[in-house]
Amino acid sequence: MMDANLNRASEALRVLEDGARFSDPPQASTAALLKQWRHFLRGIVKRYGGVNLEFLAARQAAQDPGRAGGIRSGYQSFEDLKAANWRRLFEALRSLEETARGFSLPAAREFSRLRFAAYEVEKRSRLADRRAQSLNSVRLYLVATPRPGWSPERFVRVVSEAVQGGTEMVQLRVKEGSDRAVVRLARRLRRATRRLGALFIVNDRADLAVLVEADGVHVGQQDMTVADARRLVGEGRLVGVSTHSVRQALAAARAGADYVGFGPIYPTPTKPGRRAIGLADLPAVARRLTIPFFVIGGISTGTLAPVRRAGARRVSVSSAILDAADPRRAARQILQGLKT
């Protein structure tokens, strides 16, 4: 039993390690941890009196009834493969824990600790997969700030038209006003985006993102860290970061951001006083960054072509849609420009 379940747990860990390595984007820290666990697993038995040759001598692979089951079905997705191996790991560790009680309580306790640690890592890994999947098809990201004189009804209507035109993700960016007013507006946008099937992000305020059940929060370089934002919004929500250089973009990815905004590429009234960084660094970001990035700053149908040539596949837009006479048509044109 010990030999069979050590093999089963080690094999499951190897599959999960490879799954983390080859996820899109890669989960490097999870892969490294699972590799450590593979070595740690064998070490438990060695520390508490197990002898590898005795385990080998007890092996009965040819007569094992488990062989009869064979391979009866396939996996529908990469995520199904990983889910099956998490289950296999938990079952093997539980069997190791129970069997070890017969020869070493300290070994049983270590198997138990590893099992409970694995429960937590599975949660983080699978929720990271789900967050990444939610971004897979997103190409057009609207950063929406209410215009002076607009009523909440008009603002929500314009944003809804943009989503109907193909905008897949909307960020509410409000720098002024009471929390109560922002929450009211955020809840209206949350209802609209949910009904229309778009992701909804709140700028800066992780607490308000949780309160209104947004899909995530977006923070700037001077706001809270990715780790602090994650602590507030949890593993199930997205965390995005504004970046203005290749170094900042790579740092955000290492810190655990799900996506970054990169810019401003061109001068924009949305970021007064912020120097445009131009197109020079876009090829490096496209080549080196493993998480989605949205170029931002002065993006419109007129500026899409050079941005696309420099390697961008996703854009974040504000004025080109919000101030358009027909927001639905403006969104469609930008999406069309991203495809050509």
ABEGO torsion letter per residue (X at the ends): XAAAAAAAAAAAAAAAAAAAAABOBBBAAAAAAAAAAAAAAAAAAAAAGBBAAAAAAABBAAABAAAAAEBABBBABAAAAAAAAAAAAAAAAAAAAAAAAAABAAAAAAAAAAAAAAAAAAAAAAAAAAAAAAAAABABBBBBBBBBGBBAAAAAAAAAAAAAAGBABBBBBBABEBAAAAAAAAAAAAAAAAAAGBBBBBBGBAAAAAAAGBAEBBBBAABBBAAAAAAAAEAABBBBBBBABAAAAAAAAAAGBABBBBOBABBBAABBGBBBAEAAAAAAAAAABABBBBBBGGBBAAAAAAAAAAGBABBBBBAAAAABABAAAAAAAAAAAAAX
